[in-house]
Amino acid sequence: MHIHRSDAIAGMLIFYPEEHVDHRGALREVYRQDVVDEHLAYDARFVMEVQSTSTKGVLRGLHYQIEQPQAKLVRVLAGSIYDVVVDLRLASPSYGKWVGLNASADNGMQIYVPAGCAHGFLCLEEATTVLYKVSQYRDPDYERIIRWDDPLLAIHWPVGISAAVAEPILSLRDQQAPYLVSLPSIDLPEYD
Ligand SMILES: Cc1cn([C@H]2C[C@H](O)[C@@H](COP(=O)(O)OP(=O)(O)O[C@H]3O[C@@H](C)C(=O)[C@@H](O)[C@H]3O)O2)c(=O)[nH]c1=O
């Protein structure tokens, strides 16, 4: 498994599992505890796996949890996504920075989202299925959302007339999410 440390966001990692191809098909080791133990922060003890399936054009995000921040290990089981990680951790050296990556079932990329970073993805194909492990259970009281198109963040989503997706499909909650500028600091996660 090849591991790349993000230059842009402190603690963010990208895993590229090796693919073994033969006449029957292909095989990858998709999870190794020893790799996790060696490379991830102490809080990356995964307690739950979540799987979502979406139609093309669905954008989920940008989501994070305060008080019980969730580290996430994200991969695509079917289709492809533009995956975005945003550092909203107060006092982080990379606060306000974002990283966008094309992850797909084909390329097998796995993205480690450090606890406290916001996460979202745009589905680029029909029936795109994403699976992620999380290090804390979900607590709706601590869930927070930032607008996917926040002008302060200026994320280059592949959205628009000549892009992969003309108009994203959002949940009502994501449509009504606040902009970063209006968020009190109590709603932002800590950096440790
Ligand atoms: C995230 C989640 C949702 N749910 C339920 C709540 C709701 O009824 C339904 C859909 O939830 P949501 O609209 O929050 O799902 P979704 O918009 O897909 O939320 C997810 O977005 C991506 C980007 C993330 O990074 C995740 O951590 C999570 O926030 O599923 C759970 O039961 N457990 C969970 O862990």
The ligand as an ORCA input file, in Angstrom:
! r2SCAN-3c Opt
* xyz 0 1
  C     -24.192     10.106      8.472
  C     -25.278      9.211      9.073
  C     -26.611      9.394      8.714
  N     -27.585      8.606      9.233
  C     -28.964      8.812      8.806
  C     -29.523     10.183      9.129
  C     -30.475     10.451      7.976
  O     -31.737      9.894      8.271
  C     -29.888      9.695      6.803
  C     -29.102     10.590      5.841
  O     -28.150     11.313      6.622
  P     -27.342     12.531      6.021
  O     -28.250     13.379      5.188
  O     -26.629     13.213      7.144
  O     -26.291     11.776      5.088
  P     -25.076     12.376      4.285
  O     -25.482     13.714      3.738
  O     -24.634     11.354      3.345
  O     -23.996     12.627      5.428
  C     -22.678     12.194      5.276
  O     -22.022     13.067      4.361
  C     -20.661     12.764      4.132
  C     -20.108     13.829      3.218
  C     -19.866     12.562      5.363
  O     -18.670     12.869      5.446
  C     -20.522     11.802      6.450
  O     -19.818     11.902      7.666
  C     -21.965     12.188      6.638
  O     -22.032     13.489      7.215
  O     -29.031      8.687      7.365
  C     -27.272      7.608     10.138
  O     -28.184      6.874     10.606
  N     -25.965      7.424     10.504
  C     -24.959      8.184     10.006
  O     -23.765      7.973     10.386
*
